[in-house]
């Protein structure tokens, strides 16, 4: 139950035409402590409770446990969540052996677009398309739990 991923900013909307699937996601955090994040997520017609541990120093690896829960329970738990509930459209794009998940944030994080690529081993080589820009793996301000506390609209860019 270890998640290994890389995160990047996205520099064009080309990913939209390449997506084989897209999903509407609403999520909140019951706990966003650096040692343990507890998230509630509703993705279209499915809901999940997820627990994540602290990232390694590179920000690529961390413990992740997830369980499907009924949507009505997820909606009730979202009411207990911390400050900001995140909303985004996730696009799924297949590039080589990997699936790139591109999150186009809405609401207070509108304008922020992040690509995530899950990998099997930290040293795996990734085929990065031209519309993927600066790598932000390990930069905690791009973690969803941080975006719920410090939304993109409040950043001084």
C-alpha positions as CSV (number, residue, x, y, z in Angstrom):
1,X,0.0,0.0,0.0
2,X,2.6,2.5,-1.1
3,X,1.9,5.2,-3.6
4,X,4.7,6.4,-5.8
5,X,4.0,9.3,-8.1
6,X,5.4,12.4,-9.8
7,X,3.6,15.7,-10.1
8,X,3.8,18.4,-12.8
9,X,2.3,21.6,-13.8
10,X,0.5,21.6,-17.1
11,X,1.3,24.2,-19.7
12,X,-1.5,23.7,-22.3
13,X,-5.0,22.3,-22.7
14,X,-3.9,19.7,-25.2
15,X,-4.6,16.9,-22.6
16,X,-8.3,17.5,-23.0
17,X,-8.4,16.1,-26.5
18,X,-6.2,13.1,-25.5
19,X,-8.3,12.0,-22.6
20,X,-10.0,8.6,-22.8
21,X,-12.0,9.4,-19.6
22,X,-12.9,12.3,-17.4
23,X,-14.4,12.4,-13.9
24,X,-15.9,15.1,-11.6
25,X,-14.3,14.9,-8.1
26,X,-15.3,16.5,-4.9
27,X,-13.1,16.0,-1.9
28,X,-12.4,17.2,1.6
29,X,-10.1,16.4,4.5
30,X,-11.1,15.2,7.9
31,X,-7.4,15.5,8.9
32,X,-4.5,17.1,7.0
33,X,-1.7,16.7,9.5
34,X,1.6,16.0,7.7
35,X,2.0,12.6,9.3
36,X,-1.5,11.4,8.3
37,X,-4.1,12.8,5.9
38,X,-7.6,11.5,6.0
39,X,-9.6,12.3,2.8
40,X,-13.2,11.9,1.7
41,X,-13.7,11.8,-2.0
42,X,-16.7,11.5,-4.3
43,X,-15.8,10.7,-7.9
44,X,-18.9,10.7,-10.1
45,X,-21.0,8.0,-8.5
46,X,-18.4,6.4,-6.2
47,X,-17.1,7.5,-2.8
48,X,-13.9,6.7,-0.9
49,X,-12.2,7.1,2.4
50,X,-8.4,7.4,2.0
51,X,-5.6,7.6,4.6
52,X,-2.2,8.8,3.4
53,X,1.1,8.9,5.4
54,X,4.0,11.3,5.3
55,X,5.9,11.5,2.1
56,X,9.5,10.6,1.8
57,X,12.0,13.5,1.4
58,X,11.7,13.5,-2.4
59,X,7.9,13.7,-2.2
60,X,7.5,10.7,-4.5
61,X,6.5,7.9,-2.1
62,X,4.0,7.5,0.8
63,X,1.7,5.1,2.4
64,X,-1.8,5.1,1.0
65,X,-4.9,3.1,2.1
66,X,-8.3,3.5,0.5
67,X,-11.7,2.0,1.0
68,X,-14.9,2.4,-1.0
69,X,-17.8,3.8,1.1
70,X,-21.5,4.6,0.4
71,X,-22.0,8.0,-1.2
72,X,-24.6,9.1,1.4
73,X,-21.9,8.5,4.1
74,X,-19.3,10.4,2.1
75,X,-21.7,13.4,1.8
76,X,-22.2,13.4,5.6
77,X,-18.5,13.2,6.2
78,X,-17.8,16.1,3.8
79,X,-19.8,18.2,6.2
80,X,-17.2,17.5,8.9
81,X,-14.2,18.3,6.8
82,X,-11.6,21.1,7.2
83,X,-11.9,24.6,5.7
84,X,-12.2,24.2,1.9
85,X,-13.8,21.4,-0.1
86,X,-11.9,20.8,-3.3
87,X,-13.6,20.4,-6.7
88,X,-11.9,19.4,-9.9
89,X,-12.3,17.7,-13.2
90,X,-9.8,14.8,-13.7
91,X,-8.8,13.8,-17.2
92,X,-7.2,10.4,-17.8
93,X,-4.6,10.1,-20.6
94,X,-2.6,7.1,-21.6
95,X,1.0,7.8,-22.5
96,X,3.2,4.8,-23.2
97,X,2.9,2.4,-20.2
98,X,1.5,5.1,-17.9
99,X,-1.8,6.8,-17.2
100,X,-1.5,10.5,-16.6
101,X,-4.2,12.0,-14.4
102,X,-4.7,15.7,-15.1
103,X,-6.6,17.7,-12.4
104,X,-8.2,20.9,-13.6
105,X,-9.2,22.6,-10.4
106,X,-12.4,24.6,-9.9
107,X,-13.6,27.0,-7.2
108,X,-10.9,28.6,-5.1
109,X,-8.2,26.7,-7.0
110,X,-9.5,27.6,-10.5
111,X,-6.6,28.2,-12.9
112,X,-4.4,25.5,-11.4
113,X,-3.8,22.4,-13.5
114,X,-1.7,19.5,-12.2
115,X,-0.6,16.2,-13.9
116,X,0.1,13.2,-11.7
117,X,1.8,10.0,-12.9
118,X,1.9,6.9,-10.7
119,X,4.9,4.7,-11.2
120,X,6.0,1.3,-9.9
121,X,9.5,2.3,-8.7
122,X,11.0,5.7,-8.0
123,X,13.7,5.3,-10.6
124,X,11.2,4.5,-13.4
125,X,11.6,6.6,-16.5
126,X,8.5,8.6,-17.5
127,X,7.6,9.7,-21.0
128,X,6.5,13.2,-20.4
129,X,4.5,14.9,-23.2
130,X,5.1,18.4,-24.3
131,X,2.0,19.8,-22.5
132,X,3.5,18.7,-19.2
133,X,5.7,21.5,-17.7
134,X,7.6,22.1,-14.4
135,X,7.9,19.2,-12.0
136,X,6.5,20.0,-8.6
137,X,6.9,16.6,-6.9
138,X,7.5,17.1,-3.2
139,X,6.4,20.7,-3.2
140,X,3.8,20.5,-0.5
141,X,1.9,23.6,-1.6
142,X,0.6,21.5,-4.5
143,X,-0.7,18.7,-2.3
144,X,-4.5,18.6,-2.3
145,X,-4.6,18.8,1.5
146,X,-2.6,22.1,1.3
147,X,-4.8,23.4,-1.5
148,X,-7.8,23.0,0.8
149,X,-6.1,25.3,3.4
150,X,-4.3,27.7,1.0
151,X,-6.2,27.8,-2.2
152,X,-4.5,28.8,-5.5
153,X,-6.5,32.1,-5.7
154,X,-4.7,33.3,-2.5
155,X,-1.2,32.7,-3.8
156,X,0.9,35.6,-4.7
157,X,2.2,34.6,-8.1
